[in-house]
Amino acid sequence: MYNQDLKINSQITPDLDNIGKGQLSFFEMTYNPDVLDCLSSLSNDEVFTSPKLANLMLDLLPNEIWSNPNAKFLDPVCKSGVFLREIVKRLDKGLENQIPDRQTRINHICKNQVYGIAITYLTALLSRRSVYCAKIANSPFSICDEFDDEMGNIIFGKSEHIFDNGKCVECGASEGVFGKRDGLENHAYAFIHSNIDTVFKEILTMKFDVIIGNPPYQLDDGGAGASAKPIYHLFVEQAKKLNPNYLIMITPSRWFAGGKGLDEFRDNMLNDRRIKQIHDFPNSKDCFDNVEIKGGVSYFLWDRDYNGDCEIFTYENGQCVSYAKRPLKEKGIDVFIRYNQAVSIINKVRKLDEKSFSNLVSSRKPFGLATNIKGNPKPYVNCNENVVLYQNGSTGYIKRSEIPSNKENILTHKVYIGRAYGAGEGFPHQILNNPIYGEPNTVCTETYLMIGKFESEEICKNVMSYISTRFFRFLVMLIKNTQDAPKRVYQLVPIQDFSRSWTDEQLYAKYGLSKDEINFIESMIRPMENDTGEKVKKSRSKKTAQSQLDLENDDE
C-alpha cells in the first residue's frame, strides 16, 4: 500500500516574512500566510482554498516553471487570491538569479506573469489585498509600483446571464433567482459567460502556461426545494479551450459517477489521456475543514503534452493510502472506478458476464406517488380498494383508484429499497438502507424504489439476503458517491440465482476474491445494522425530503 505524508515542498515555498531583510520590508511585514487559513466558505456554492491546499496543488507543476520569467499564470475564479499569492512567492524565489533586484522582480512578476479574474467585487478586493498587499493595485501601499489602474491584473467587471425560458443558456442559472438582483451579485461568472465587459476581453485571449483554481460548484436552478445544478465542469471545459500547458482545478468528485447533467463531461474526462494525475479525497473535510461536500473532492493535473494512463492518489486523514497508474476509463464501464483496490474486484466480477441487477430496479416513483404523499393511518371503512402504502417513515393506506401508475405490480411480490441513505462520510459504511419485503397488495411512494416483481415471498427474501451482503453494497458504493441511490447505482452489481439465499462467503468464493480484496471490501462496508426485512414502523421518523436527497440529483 502506498503511504506518504501530505507535505508542501519547502524548497519551493520560501518564507518571505523575515522582517528587515532585503527589499520590500513592508511587503514582508504585512504578508501574513496564515490569514487565509481563517476564511470559511462564502456559501455552499463557493468554497475558499487554504494556503496549504493551494501549495499542494502547485506542487504538481514542474520545478523549472518557477524560474521561467515568461511563464504566465491565471486563476479564473479568484476568491481570496491564495493561488496567485503563493505563485508570486514561488516566482520571487525562483527568479532571484535572473532578476536580482527585489522590487524589479516583484514588479515583473505582478505585472507580467500573474493574472486573476475575481468572481465578485468583494473577492476582487480581497484577492488584490492578498497578492499586492493593497486592495487598490496602484496605491502607495501596493508591492508593485508599476500598475496604472486600480485593478492591476486581478480584474472584475460587469457580466450578465443570457436568459431563455427562465434559464441562463450558458450556466443554467434560474432567472427567477438571479434575474433581478437589485444591486446584489448575480453570479454570472465572467469566465463562463459571453455577455461581459470589455475589461475581460484581453485576459481571455491571452496564452497562459498555467490555469489553476477552485471554481464555484453549483447554482440554484429554480427547481423544487433546494435544487441546484453543478457548474464547476463549465470552468474546466472553458479552461481547456484556452489550451494552457497545464490545468489544475479542485472540484467535487461527483462527476466520477453521477451529478446532474454531467454525463458528457464525465465521458470527456474519462477519455482525456492528458489528465496526468488525480488526487482524490473521499472525505471532503480532508481538504475543507468547515464544509461537507457529499462525495468528496479531488484535484487533477491536466498536461497538454501528456498522453498516457493517469496516476490516481487516494487520501485519508491527511495521508495518501493508495496509489496506482491506470486508465481512467475501464472497458465497458461509463463511470470512474474511484478506488484503486476495486479495479481487480470489478474485473473478476465482470469476467462471468452476468446481467446487471439494475435491470430489476425501478426508476423513481415506482407507482407515480411523490414522497410527500401520505396514506390514511387506518384502512378506509366500507371500501374494497385498500392498498398498504409504504411511505416516508411509516405505512398507511391508499385507495387503488388513487394510484397513478403501474397498478399491475400491486398484487406482485417485490422488494422495496430506500432511494436515499446517508450516514456520514466515514468508513466502514452501510451504503444502503435495509430492504423491505413488499407483499402483494402494497405500493410505495418515491421514498423507495421497487425491485422485481417475483414469484414468491421466498425469492424476495433471497434477493434481500443478497442486498444485505457486503459484496452487493460494495459494488453499489463504487457508483453511489452521495446519499442518493437511484437505479443507476446498481449498474455494476450482477444478478444471482435467487432460488437460494446468499452470503458474503459464498460470493467471495464464486468470484475468486483474494484475501486482500476481501479485507478491502470489509474495511469499506459494515454489516447491515438490522435484520433483513424489518417492517417499517408506524411512527414518526426524521424526514429526508426529496429536495435534500442530493443537490445534484440526476435520477432517472
N, C-alpha and C positions, 0 to 999 in steps of 0.2 A: 504494500500500500504506500502511495506517495504521501509524504508528510513534510510540510515546510511551513515555517512561520511567515506570517504576513509582515514584511519589513520594507520600509521605504529605503531606496538606495541613498544612503547618507552621503556618498561621494558626489551625487548629482544634486542633492538638495542641501545647499550650504546654509549656514547660519548667517543671515545678513544683519543680525540685530546686535552686533558688538558695537556698543556706543563709543564714538570718538575715534574710530579707526578709518583712515582713508577719507574719501569724499562723501558727500550726501549724508552728513551726520543726522540731519532732520529726518531723512528717509529711514535711516537705521533706528532712530529713537521711536518713530511713530509706527513702524511696520510691525504690527503685532500678529504673528502667525497663528495665535490661539483664538483671536476674537471670532473668527468664522466658525469655530467649533461650537460657539454658544448659540448659533442660529438654529431654530427649528423650522418646520415647514411653513410656507405661506398658506397652503391649503392642501387638500388631498391630491390636487392636480399637480402642484409644483413643489418639488422636494429639494431642499438645499443639499449640497455636497460638502462633506467635511474636507479640510486640508489633507488629512491622512489618505482618504479615499481618492482624492484628486491626484495625489502623488503616486499612488499605486497604479492608477490608470496611465499616468505619464511615464511610468517606468517601462511600459510596453514599447515605447519608441526607442529607436537605435540611439546609442550614446552620442554618436557623431553629429546628430542633428543640433545638439546644444552648442556646438562650436561652429555652426553654419550661419554667417551673418546675413545670408539671403533667404533663409527659411522663413516662411510666413505661417502664422497660426490663427485660427478662427474659432471662437466659441460663439455659435449662432443663437444660443439661448442663455445669455448671461443672467444670473440671479444675484450671486454675491461677488462674482469676479474671481472666485477662488482658482479656477483653472488658469486664467490669464496671469494672476499674481504669481502662482507657482512657476509658470513658464518664464516670466520675467526673472525670477530668482535664479533659475537654471541657466538661462542665457547670460545673465550677468556674470556668473562664474565661468561659463564655457567660452566667453568671448574676451576674457581678461587679456590674453596674449595678443589678440588681433586688434583690440581697441583698448589700450592701456588706461586712458583717461576715463575715470568712472562716470563723470557727467556726460561726456560724449557717448559713452557706451549705453547708458540708460536712455539718453535721447534717441539714439539709433534704434534700440530695442522697442521702445514705446511707440515711436512714430513710424517705423518701417517693418516691424515684424509681428506685432501683436494686435489683433483686431477682435472686436466683440459686437454682437447685436443683442441689446437688452430686451427682456420680454415685457417689462413695464417701465414707466417713468421712474418709479421708486428704485427698481433694481438697477437702472442705469446709473443713478446717483451712487448707490451702494457699490456697484462694480468699479466705478471710477475712483471712489474713495479707497477701495481695496488695492487697485493697481497703481493709480497715480498719487495716492495719499491725499487726494483732493477731489471733491465731487464736481468741481469745475476744472476741466483739463488744462486751461490756460491761466489759472490763477497763480498768484505768487507762491502758493503752498504746494503746487504740483511738483513732483520729482522730475518731470520732463518740462523743459523750458522752451520747447520749440513749437508747441501747438498754437495755432492762431484762431481757434474757436473753443467753445465751452465743452463740446462733446469729445474732442480728441478722436481716437479710433474706437471708442465704445459708444455706439450710436443708438438712438431711439427716435422714432418719429411716428407719424400717423399711418395706421394700417387698418383696412376695413374688410369685413366679411362681404362676400357676394352671395346674397340670399336668393334662393329659388324654392318655391313651395315650402317655405318655413325652415329650410336648412341651408347652411353655407355650403356652396358647391365645392369648396376647397378643403374644408376641415370637418364638415358635418355639424357644426355648432347650431344650436336651436335659435331661430330668430326671436322666439318668444322670450328667451333668456338673455341673449346677447345683442338683440337688435337695437334697442334704445336704452342706453346705459346712463344717460344724463350725467356725464362727467366721470363715470366710473370706467375702469379699464374694460375694454371689450374682448380681450384675449384673442384678438386677430393677430396671431404671431407673424411678424413680417417675413420670417424665413420660409414660411409655407403658404404665403398669400401673394397675390399679384397686384392687388389694389393698394399700393404702398407709396409713401413719399419718395421723392427723387433722392433724398439723402441716402436711401438704401441701394440705389442703382449701382454705384461704383463698387461697393464692397461685394455685392452679389455677382459681379462679373470678374472678380479678381481670381487669380490662380493661387490656391493655398496648398502648402505642403502637408499641413495637419489640420483637420477639423475635429474638435473634441467638445463634448458637452453632456449635460444631463437634461434632456428635453422634458417639457410638460408631458404628463402621462395620459390625461383624459380630459374631456369636456362634457358638460351636460348636453345631452342630445334631445331634451324635451320629452323623453319617454316617461313611462309610469314611475312614480316614486322617485328614487334617487338614480334613475337610469343615466348612464354615461357611456360614451364610446371612447376607445383608445385613440390617441393622436400621435403617440411617440414614434410610430412607424413612419409617419409623414416626414418627420425631421431626418430620419435615417435615409429615406429614399431621396429626399432633396439634397442631402449632403453627398450622396453617391453621384448625383447628377453633376455636381461641381468637380468631380473627379480629382480629389486630393491624392497625395501619395499615401496618406494614412488617415483612417477614420476610426475614432474611438468614441463610443457612446455607452452610457449605462441606462438601462430600461427595465421595466417589469419583464419577468421571464414567461409571462402567459403566452407569448407568441410561440413558445416551443410547441404547444399542443392545442391551444384554444384562442380565445379572445374574439370579441365581436368584430367582424369584418376584416380579420387578419389572415384569412386563408391564402390569399395571393401573396401577401407579404411573407408569410411563413414559407411558402413554396420557393419564392425568390431567394430567401436567406439560406434555406437548406441546400439549394443548388448553386450557391455562390461560393466557389472554391477560393475566392480571395479572402474569405474570413479565416484568418490565421490562428486566432485564439478566442476562446470564450471562457470567462471567469464567472462561475455560477454560484450564487448564494441562495439556496432553497429557503433559508430563513432571512428575510429582508433586514431583520434587526442586526445582522452581522455587518450591514453597511449603514443603515439609518436607524439610530437608536430610538427615535421618538415617533417613528411612522411604521405601521404594519401594512405591508403590501402583499396581499394574498398571492401565493405562487412564487414569492421570492423575486430577486432581481439578478441581473447579470450585466457585465460589460464585455465588449468584444473589440478585437483589433482587426480592422479590415485593411489589407495591404494591397494596393493597386497592382503591384508587380508579382504577387504571390499566386500560385496555382497548385493547391495540394490539399491534403487532409487537414483537419482542424485539431489543435491542441485544446482539450477540454479539462479545465481545472474546476473541481468542486470543493467548496469551503464549508466548514462547520466550526462554530465557536472560534473564529479568527484564524483557523489553520486549514491548509489545503489537505484534504483527506483522500482525494482521488485524482489521478491524472491518467489521461490516455490521449493518443493521437489517432483519430479515426474520422471517417466520413461523417458529415453532419446528417446526411440522409441515408438511412438503411434501405436497401432494396425492398420495394413493395410497401413501405411504411411512409405515410404522409405527415408524420409528426416527428419531432426531435426526441430521441431517447435520451433523457436527461442524465441518467446515472450510468457511468461507465461500466459498472459491475452488472448492469441489467442487460447489456447487449448480448452476452453469451447465453443468458437465460432465454431471451426472446428468440434467438436463433434456434435453440433446441426445441422450443415450443412450436415454432413455425415449420420446422422440418417435417412434422406429421401432416401438415397441410389440412387442418381441420377447419370447419366452418366457424364463423365468428359468433360469439354469444350475443353480440349486438343485434343479430337478426331476430332474436327472441324478445327484444326490449322495445317498448312502445316509444313514440315521440311524446312530447309534453301534452298534457291534458288528454289522458287515455280515453276519457268519456266526455270530453268537452267541458268539464267543470273546473272553473278557476279556483285558486287557492282560497279566496275569501268566501266561497260558498259554504254555508253551514247547514247541516241537516237538522231535522226535528229531533229533539232529545229522546222522544219516545215514538213508537210506531203510530202511524196515523190510524185512528179509530174507524171501524167500518170501511176499510179500504183494502183492496186486494192487490195494490200496487207497491206495497212497502218493499224497499230495497235498502240494505245496510250500506251506509256511506262511510268510507274511511277518509277522514278529513284531518286538518292540521291539529294534532294533539289529542284527538278523540275520535269516537264514532258517533254517527247519528243515523237518521232515516230520511230517505228521499223517495218521492214517487217515481215510478218507472217512466211515466209520461213526461217528467221534468228532466230526464237525462238526454242531453242533446245529441250524442253520437255513440256509435259502436255498441248499440244495445244487444247485438248478437253475442257479445262477450259477457253479459251479465250472469248468465247461468253456467259459465265455464269455471273450471278450476284454474287458478292463476296465482302468481306471487306478486306482492307489492313491495317496492323498494323506494326509500326516500329519494327525492330528486335533489336533495341538498344534505350535506353533512360536513360540519366544520367543528373541529375540537382543538384549535391551536395549531401551531406550526411545528411542534416538536415531534420527534420520533422516539419509539415506535408509535404508529398512528393506526386508528381503526379504519379510516378511509371511507367506509360506508356505514349507514345505519343498519340495524337488524332487519332482515327480510321478514315479511308477514305473509302468512298463508291467506290468500283471497278465496274463500269458499264460494260456491255457487250462490247467486242472488246477492252479490256485493259489487260495489263500484268504488272508485276513489276520485278525489279531486286532484288538481295539479300538484299538490304536495308530493304525490307519489308518481312513479312510473309503474306500468304493468309489464310483467314478464310472462310470456307464454300466452297461449292457453294450452292446458294439459289435460290428460285423460283422467287423472285421479289425484286425490289428496296425497297418496304415497309418492307419486312422481314429483309433486310440488315440494314435498319435504326433502326429497333427494336433491332437487335443484337448490333448495335453501341450505342444505349441508355443503354444497359446492360453493355457494356465495360466502359462507361463513369461513372458508379456508383462507389462510394467509396467502396461499398461492393465487387464488382468484383475485383477492383485493390488492395484491402487489401489482398484478397486470393492469388493474384499473388505475392504480396510482400513477402509472407511467404516463397516462394522459390526463388524469384528473389532478390539475395543479391549483384548483381553488375549491371552495366548498360546493360549487355547482356540479351536479353529476347527471348530465343528460345522456341520451342514448349513445353518443359517440365515444364516451369514456370506456365502453365495454368492447371497443374495436379489437383490442389485442387478446381478448380472452377467448379460448377455444371452447366449443360446445363439447360436452361429455355424453356418455351413455347414462341417461337418467333413470334407467331401470334399477339402479343401485345408488347408494349413498357414497359420498366421497370424503376422504380425509387428506390432510397435507402429506402424510407419509406415502399414501397411495399415488398422489400426484407427483411428488418428488421422484418416486421410483419410475413412474410411467415416462417421464421426460428425461430421466437420467441426469438429474441435477447433482452437482458435486457438493461436498461438504461446505466449501466456501460459498457457493451460490445459495445453499440453504441458509447458512448463517446470515448472509446479506439480507435475504427475504425476511428472516425473523428479526433482524435488527431494525427493519423498517416498518413492519406490520405487527401489531399486537393481536392477541386473541379477541374474538367478539366478547363484549362485556356481559351480555345476557344470553340466555338460552335462545336458540333459533326459534323463530316463530312466536315469540311472546306477543300476546294480544295487546292492541292499543288500548290504553286505559281511558275511561270516560272521565277525564279530569283535565283541568287547565294545565297547559304547559307553556313554556316560553316560546313565543312565536318566532318563526323565521319567515319574515314577509317576503313575498315574491320579488319585490324590488330590491331586497337585500341579499338575494342569492349570490349575485356576482355582478359587480358594476360593468363587467364586460361579458355579460351573458350572451352566448351565441347558440342558444338551444335551437333544436330543430322545430 
